[in-house]
Amino acid sequence: MKLPAIKGFDEEAFNKYLKNTGWLMLARVGSLVIKILVGFAITNYLGKTLNGILNYPTAFTTFFVAAAALGLDGFTTRELLKTPENRDRLLGTAFWLKLIGGLIIIPLIFIAYTLWNAHKPIETPLVYVLVVGLTGLSQAFYITDSYFQSKVQAKYVMRIQVFGNILSALIKLVFIFLHLSIGWFVFALFLDTIILAVGYIYFYQLKADTVFKWVFDSKLAKYLLKHSWPLAFSAVLVSIYMKIDQLMVENYLGTGALGIYSTVVSLSESWYFIPVAIVTSVFPAIMNAKRDDSDRYMKRLQNMYDIMVWISLSVAIFMTFAAPIIYHIVYKPEFWDGAHILSIHVWAGIFVFLGSASGQYLIAEGYTKLSMLRTGMGALVNIVLNTIWIPEYGIMGAALATLVAYFTATFFILLVPKTRQQGIMMLKSLFLVTAFQKIFKR
């Protein structure tokens, strides 16, 4: 099937981008619809206070779970592209490293919770936090996703995610029908990762080979850790500047406010599957262009930035006007204050889209430490602004802090000479300069 041409765009590149992302998009859209619908039901069933308690463990443990992944997923994909004959050693070594990381974070979560609780009592029980912390173990099996991405076999990832989300949704709907307590819904957060892990292993066994051929190589482990630790640290920093606002909302305003704010974050960030799907799918093409043709390499990056801006801008405009309607239709009145917060928070998505795209450039160029630095700056800005603005403006302050922090992290590369050109390219896309150039170019 031939996709329709769009005036001014490189038709061949545009078609290639969209076709390569098709399966991942289908998976994410299906997952998005299911999650949103079930999320509405769960939120209304629990109410804002219990909804805040349900979301707190994820916000609290996300930093630790990100650290447990050790930054190995994306780096393993890159290594599989370079040396596919080392598949079993790469996957086996990465799996065991991630599993060990998942074990290590459990006592760290316990210590962090205890210290934070001593400073200010936490309404969410420790057992809820520890249960969600176990996801650090189950995510070790996600390493098979690196194999499918390296083979550009996104259709299997699609099947895993769609089936997993459908099963997860059915389980949670049964919990609501049976009027079960919040503890069951917390356990379901961990169960979600188990379902996906089983799915990944099943399709790897079916389409690739047995996992029992995986081999742990200590020398390779040192190599992976040496090169992936900046990505791991960067992932932790990303989780901080994307989740710290929720922890600070709970700290300053309580779980009721977090319950409302979490609905905002859920609706705003539900679109973030789009840049992830795009950059994951086109990463092999970008790497090939970098190797073979520098002009094509830069052209593909610019096209990707343009597409990111067009999509994210459309989403932001739509959600700004739709927010009040969405909240009044699907949420109880106690959540309606979130509508005007969403109309602000959703604009941060533009910088998330561009940040995801430029992140692939940083990986392709080997600038992993710079990636870590820019996300660290975003995290710092978010913490400082949340400290100032949440006590003053409530959850609106958290949304504004998020907007500024995401902009800071994305365009930090303008301050670095070797990456400044990419920052300028993103600015051209952001202000629609390249779009108009393409449209009016003859």
C-alpha positions in Angstrom: 0.0 0.0 0.0 1.4 3.4 -1.0 0.9 6.2 1.5 -0.4 9.5 0.2 2.2 12.2 -0.8 2.5 15.4 1.3 3.7 18.4 -0.6 7.1 19.6 0.4 8.1 16.5 2.3 10.6 13.9 1.0 8.0 11.4 0.0 10.4 8.4 0.0 11.7 9.3 3.5 8.2 10.1 4.8 6.8 6.9 3.6 9.7 4.9 5.1 9.3 6.6 8.4 5.6 5.8 8.7 5.8 2.3 7.3 8.6 1.3 9.6 6.7 2.6 12.6 3.4 1.1 11.6 3.5 -2.0 13.8 4.7 -0.2 16.8 2.1 2.5 16.4 -0.6 -0.1 16.2 0.6 -1.6 19.4 0.8 1.6 21.2 -2.6 2.9 20.0 -4.3 -0.3 21.0 -2.5 -0.1 24.4 -3.4 3.6 24.8 -7.1 3.1 24.2 -7.3 0.2 26.6 -5.3 1.8 29.3 -7.2 5.1 29.1 -10.6 3.4 29.3 -9.6 1.1 32.2 -7.8 4.0 33.8 -11.0 6.1 33.8 -12.9 3.2 35.5 -10.2 2.6 38.1 -9.9 6.3 38.9 -13.6 6.8 39.4 -13.9 3.6 41.4 -11.1 4.5 43.9 -11.7 8.3 44.2 -9.0 10.9 44.3 -7.3 9.9 47.6 -7.0 6.2 46.9 -6.0 7.0 43.3 -3.2 9.1 44.8 -2.1 6.1 47.0 -2.2 3.8 43.9 0.0 6.1 41.9 2.5 6.9 44.6 4.4 3.6 44.5 5.1 3.9 40.8 6.4 7.5 41.2 8.5 6.5 44.2 10.1 3.4 42.7 10.6 4.6 39.1 14.0 6.0 39.9 15.2 2.6 41.3 13.6 0.6 38.5 15.2 2.8 35.9 18.6 2.2 37.6 18.0 -1.5 37.6 17.7 -1.5 33.8 21.3 -0.3 33.7 20.7 1.5 30.4 21.2 -1.9 28.7 18.1 -2.0 26.4 19.0 0.6 23.8 22.8 -0.2 24.0 22.1 -3.9 23.5 20.0 -3.1 20.4 23.0 -1.1 19.0 25.4 -4.0 19.7 23.1 -6.5 18.1 23.0 -4.4 15.0 26.8 -4.3 14.9 27.4 -7.9 15.9 24.3 -10.1 15.4 26.4 -13.3 15.6 27.0 -12.5 19.4 23.2 -12.6 20.1 23.2 -15.2 22.8 26.2 -13.7 24.7 24.7 -10.2 24.4 21.2 -11.1 25.5 22.4 -13.5 28.2 24.8 -11.1 29.7 22.4 -8.2 29.6 19.6 -10.4 31.1 21.7 -11.4 34.2 23.0 -7.9 34.7 19.4 -6.5 34.7 18.2 -9.3 37.0 21.0 -8.6 39.5 20.1 -4.9 39.3 16.5 -5.7 40.1 17.5 -7.6 43.2 19.8 -4.8 44.4 17.1 -2.1 44.3 14.7 -3.9 46.7 16.7 -3.1 49.9 17.5 0.4 48.5 13.8 1.1 48.1 13.2 -0.1 51.7 15.9 2.2 53.0 14.7 5.2 51.0 11.1 4.8 52.1 12.1 4.5 55.7 14.2 7.6 55.6 11.5 9.6 53.7 8.8 8.4 56.1 10.8 9.5 59.1 11.0 13.0 57.6 7.3 13.1 56.7 4.8 10.3 57.2 3.8 8.7 53.9 0.1 7.7 53.5 1.0 4.8 51.1 2.0 1.6 53.0 5.5 0.3 52.5 4.3 -3.1 51.2 2.6 -1.3 48.3 5.9 0.4 47.4 7.9 -2.9 47.6 5.4 -4.8 45.5 5.8 -2.2 42.7 9.5 -2.3 43.2 9.6 -6.0 42.2 9.0 -4.8 38.6 12.8 -4.2 38.5 13.1 -8.0 38.4 10.5 -8.8 35.8 11.8 -6.1 33.4 15.0 -8.2 33.0 13.0 -10.3 30.5 12.3 -7.3 28.4 15.8 -7.6 27.0 14.3 -9.8 24.2 12.7 -6.6 22.9 16.2 -5.5 21.9 16.5 -8.5 19.7 13.1 -7.8 17.9 14.1 -4.1 17.4 17.4 -5.0 16.0 15.6 -7.3 13.5 13.0 -4.7 12.8 10.3 -7.2 13.9 8.0 -4.7 15.7 5.0 -6.8 14.9 5.9 -9.2 17.6 6.3 -6.4 20.1 2.9 -5.2 19.0 1.3 -8.6 19.7 2.9 -8.8 23.1 1.8 -5.4 24.2 -1.7 -5.6 22.8 -2.4 -9.0 24.4 -0.7 -7.9 27.7 -2.8 -4.8 27.9 -6.1 -6.6 27.1 -5.4 -9.2 29.7 -4.4 -6.6 32.3 -7.5 -4.6 31.5 -9.8 -7.6 32.0 -8.1 -8.4 35.3 -8.6 -4.9 36.6 -12.2 -4.7 35.5 -12.9 -8.0 37.3 -11.3 -6.4 40.4 -13.7 -3.4 40.1 -16.7 -5.8 39.5 -15.8 -7.7 42.7 -15.3 -4.5 44.7 -11.8 -5.5 45.7 -9.6 -3.2 47.9 -6.8 -1.0 46.6 -4.2 -3.7 47.5 -5.3 -5.8 44.6 -4.8 -2.9 42.1 -1.3 -2.4 43.5 -0.5 -6.0 42.9 -1.9 -5.7 39.4 0.8 -3.1 38.6 3.4 -5.8 39.2 1.3 -8.4 37.5 1.3 -6.3 34.3 5.1 -6.6 34.0 4.9 -10.4 34.6 2.4 -10.7 31.7 4.7 -8.8 29.3 7.7 -10.7 30.4 6.0 -14.0 29.6 5.0 -12.6 26.3 8.5 -11.5 25.3 10.0 -14.9 26.2 7.2 -16.8 24.4 7.8 -14.9 21.1 11.5 -15.1 21.4 11.3 -18.9 21.9 8.9 -19.1 19.0 10.6 -16.8 16.4 14.2 -16.7 17.4 15.7 -19.4 19.6 15.6 -20.8 23.2 16.7 -18.6 26.0 18.6 -21.5 27.5 21.3 -20.8 24.9 21.9 -17.4 26.5 25.4 -17.2 28.0 26.8 -14.8 30.7 30.2 -13.4 29.7 32.0 -11.6 32.5 34.3 -9.8 30.0 31.3 -8.7 27.9 29.5 -7.6 31.1 32.3 -5.2 31.9 32.2 -3.8 28.4 28.4 -3.4 28.5 28.5 -1.7 31.9 31.4 0.6 30.9 29.5 1.9 27.9 25.9 1.8 29.2 26.3 3.4 32.7 25.8 6.9 31.3 22.6 5.7 29.7 21.6 4.2 33.0 22.3 7.3 34.9 20.5 9.3 32.3 17.5 7.0 32.6 17.4 7.7 36.4 17.7 11.4 35.7 14.9 11.2 33.2 12.7 9.4 35.7 13.5 12.1 38.3 12.5 15.0 36.1 9.4 13.1 34.8 8.2 11.8 38.1 9.6 14.0 40.9 6.7 16.4 40.4 4.3 13.7 41.6 6.3 12.9 44.7 6.5 16.6 45.5 2.8 17.1 45.0 2.1 14.4 47.5 4.7 15.8 49.9 3.3 19.4 49.8 -0.4 18.8 49.0 -1.3 15.2 50.0 -2.5 12.1 48.2 -5.9 13.8 47.2 -4.0 16.4 45.1 -1.8 13.6 43.8 -4.9 11.7 42.8 -6.0 14.6 40.6 -2.6 15.4 39.3 -2.0 11.8 38.3 -5.0 12.0 36.0 -3.4 15.0 34.3 -0.1 13.2 33.9 -1.8 10.1 32.6 -3.7 11.9 29.9 -0.8 14.2 28.9 1.8 11.4 28.8 -0.4 8.9 27.1 0.8 10.4 23.8 4.4 9.8 24.6 4.2 6.4 22.9 4.4 8.2 19.6 8.0 9.5 19.7 9.2 6.2 21.3 7.6 4.2 18.5 9.0 6.4 15.8 12.6 6.7 17.1 12.8 3.0 18.0 11.7 2.0 14.5 13.9 4.4 12.5 17.0 4.0 14.7 18.5 1.3 12.4 17.9 3.5 9.3 19.6 6.5 11.0 22.6 4.4 12.0 22.8 3.1 8.4 22.7 6.6 7.0 25.4 7.8 9.4 27.6 5.0 8.1 26.9 5.4 4.4 25.9 9.0 3.7 26.4 12.0 6.0 24.0 14.2 4.0 21.2 11.7 4.1 22.0 11.2 7.8 21.3 14.9 8.5 18.3 15.0 6.2 16.7 12.1 8.0 17.3 13.7 11.4 15.7 17.0 10.2 12.7 15.1 8.7 12.3 13.3 12.1 12.3 16.6 14.0 9.7 18.0 11.6 7.4 15.1 12.0 7.8 15.2 15.8 6.8 18.9 15.9 3.8 18.4 13.6 2.4 15.5 15.6 3.1 17.0 19.1 1.8 20.4 18.2 -1.5 18.8 16.9 -1.8 16.8 20.1 -1.2 19.9 22.3 -3.8 22.1 20.5 -6.4 19.3 20.5 -6.0 18.4 24.2 -6.0 22.1 25.2 -9.5 22.5 23.9 -10.7 19.0 24.7 -9.5 18.9 28.3 -12.7 20.4 29.9 -14.9 18.1 27.8 -12.9 15.0 28.7 -12.9 15.7 32.4 -16.7 16.5 32.6 -17.6 13.4 30.6 -15.4 10.7 32.1 -14.4 11.8 35.6 -16.3 12.5 38.8 -16.6 16.2 39.9 -13.9 15.8 42.4 -11.4 15.4 39.5 -12.6 18.3 37.4 -10.0 20.7 38.7 -7.5 18.7 36.6 -8.9 20.0 33.3 -7.2 23.4 33.2 -3.9 21.8 34.5 -4.0 19.4 31.6 -4.3 22.2 29.1 -0.9 23.5 30.4 0.9 20.2 31.0 0.2 18.8 27.6 2.4 21.4 25.9 5.4 19.9 27.5 4.9 17.0 25.1 6.4 19.1 22.3 9.8 19.0 24.0 9.4 15.3 24.9 8.9 14.5 21.2 11.9 16.6 20.2 14.0 15.3 23.1 13.3 11.7 22.1 14.4 12.4 18.5 17.6 14.2 19.4 18.3 11.5 21.9 18.8 9.1 19.0 21.3 11.5 17.5 23.2 11.6 20.8 23.3 7.8 20.9 24.3 7.5 17.3 27.2 9.9 17.8 28.2 8.3 21.1 27.4 11.3 23.2 26.0 9.3 26.1 27.5 11.5 28.7 26.0 14.6 27.2 22.6 12.9 27.2 23.1 12.3 30.9 24.1 15.9 31.5 21.1 17.4 29.7 18.6 15.2 31.5 20.4 16.1 34.8 19.8 19.8 34.0 16.2 19.1 33.4 15.8 17.2 36.7 17.5 20.0 38.6 15.3 22.7 37.1 12.2 20.6 37.8 13.1 20.1 41.5 13.9 23.8 42.0 10.8 25.1 40.3 8.5 22.5 42.0 9.9 23.6 45.4 9.0 27.2 44.6 5.8 26.9 42.6 3.9 23.9 44.2 3.5 25.7 47.6 2.5 28.9 45.7 0.3 27.6 42.9 -0.6 24.1 43.8 -0.7 21.4 41.1 -0.7 24.2 38.4 2.8 25.0 39.7 3.9 21.4 39.1 2.6 21.5 35.5 4.4 24.8 34.8 7.6 23.4 36.3 7.3 20.4 34.1 6.9 22.5 31.0 10.0 24.6 31.8 12.1 21.6 32.8 11.3 19.6 29.6 12.2 22.7 27.5 15.5 23.1 29.4 16.5 19.4 29.0 15.7 19.3 25.2 17.4 22.5 24.2 20.4 22.1 26.5 22.4 20.9 23.5 22.3 24.5 22.1 24.9 25.3 24.8 27.4 22.6 23.6 29.3 23.6 20.4 29.5 20.0 18.9 25.7 19.6 19.2 24.6 23.1 18.6 23.7 22.4 15.0 21.1 19.8 16.1 19.6 22.3 18.5 19.3 24.8 15.7 17.7 22.1 13.5 15.1 21.5 16.2 14.4 25.2 16.6 13.8 25.4 12.8 11.3 22.5 13.2 9.7 24.0 16.3 9.1 27.4 14.6 8.0 25.6 11.4 10.8 27.1 9.4 11.7 23.9 7.6 8.1 23.0 7.1 7.5 26.3 5.2 10.7 25.8 3.3 9.6 22.4 2.1 6.1 23.5 1.2 7.2 26.5 -0.9 10.3 24.8 -2.4 9.8 24.1 -6.0 
